[in-house]
Amino acid sequence: MLRFRSVGGKIAAAFVLVLPVLAWALGTNTYHGWKAYQNAKLVDEQNGAANNLIAGVYEILMERLATNNALLANDPAGADVLAEIQKRRSVAVQKIPAAHVALSGQDFPNKQALLGVGFPADSLRLQPLHLLDLPLRLQLLQARGFYAILSIATFAGVGITFLPVDPIKALYWSAVINGVIAVPIMAVMMLMAGRVDIMGRFTVKRRLKVLGWLAAIVMATAVVAMFVTGIERAA
């Protein structure tokens, strides 16, 4: 058994015995402090990303409000309104995708529920600004072609009432013409509904696409059958 007669030896022995305990305590406190710092840093990053996401969604809501107000206004949207809409869209496009990328690299509760919705930049391509100048919202001299077609169609409809035409036959043949014209219109609508560059995130899915084309085929078959039946009867 070792015996330390001098005070220095006893102090040295005590220091050797206490040193591992001090090292363990210091290491433990350092580790917990580092973990607390990392957790605080992660929370700050999550809060920053969440704030960007909230700010982006707020800008979308304000953009929708400004757009709806412009569409409902009696006069065409002014330069200040268009500038506000474009500014809010730009901020939303910057903040939301950045927040989505930042949150995707982190682990937190309900992550899939939050990010499962997705915030692609394409979804922020809202109504084009030129739609705020729709013809019905423009004055007569600002949309001459549109109002000319509208006037001609109206006067043509009124003029038909003065012709010696049976109104029942006119109604019948208008229904026939509408049925024939419906086929190319339905085909064009289905082609447009399946294009991402036109519909964006509202592009129709496969089930609706199949049903739509089936409806167009049925209409086309009915039109062909009508013409074939008419030709056979005429012969």
C-alpha positions, 0 to 999 in steps of 0.5 A: 500500500502506497503511503505519501508522507509529504503534503505534496505527495498527498496533493498529487495523489488526490489530484490524480484521483480527481482528474478523471472525474473532472475530465468526465464532468467537463466532457459531459458538460461540453457535450451537453452544451454542444448538443444544446447549441446544435438544437438551438441552431436547428430550431432557429433554422426551422423557425426561419424556414417556417417564417419564410413559408408563412410569409410566402403563403401570406403573399399568395393570399394578398396576391389573390385578393388584389387579383380578384379585386382587379377582375371585379373592378369596372375599369382595367387594372392600373399600373400600380395594381399590376405592379403590386400583384407582380411584386407579391408573386415575386416574393412568394416565388422566392420564399416558398421554394426556399422554405420548402428546400430548407425544411426538406433537409430537417427532421421534425414532427408531422414533416410529411403532412406539411411537405406532402402538399408541396409548393412547386414554383409552377403552382405560383404561376397564377392568372396571367396579368393580361387577363386583368384586361379582359374585353368585357372590362374594356371600353368600346373603343379599346376592344373594337373587334370583340364588341363588333363580333358581339354586336353582329351576333346579337343583330343576327339573332334578332334579324332571324326573328323577322325571317319566315323561319319556323322557330321549332325548326330553327331550334332543332337545327341549332341543336344539331349544329351544336352537337356537331361543333361539340366534337372538335371543341371537346377534342381541343379541350381534352388536348389543352387539359392534358398540357402542363404548360397550359393547366399547370398543377390543374392538369387532368389525371389519367382517369379524367382524361380517359373519361373525357376522351370517351365522351368525345368519342361517343359524341363523334360516333353519334355525329357520324351515325346521324350523318350516315342515317341522314344519307341513307334516308335521302337515298 
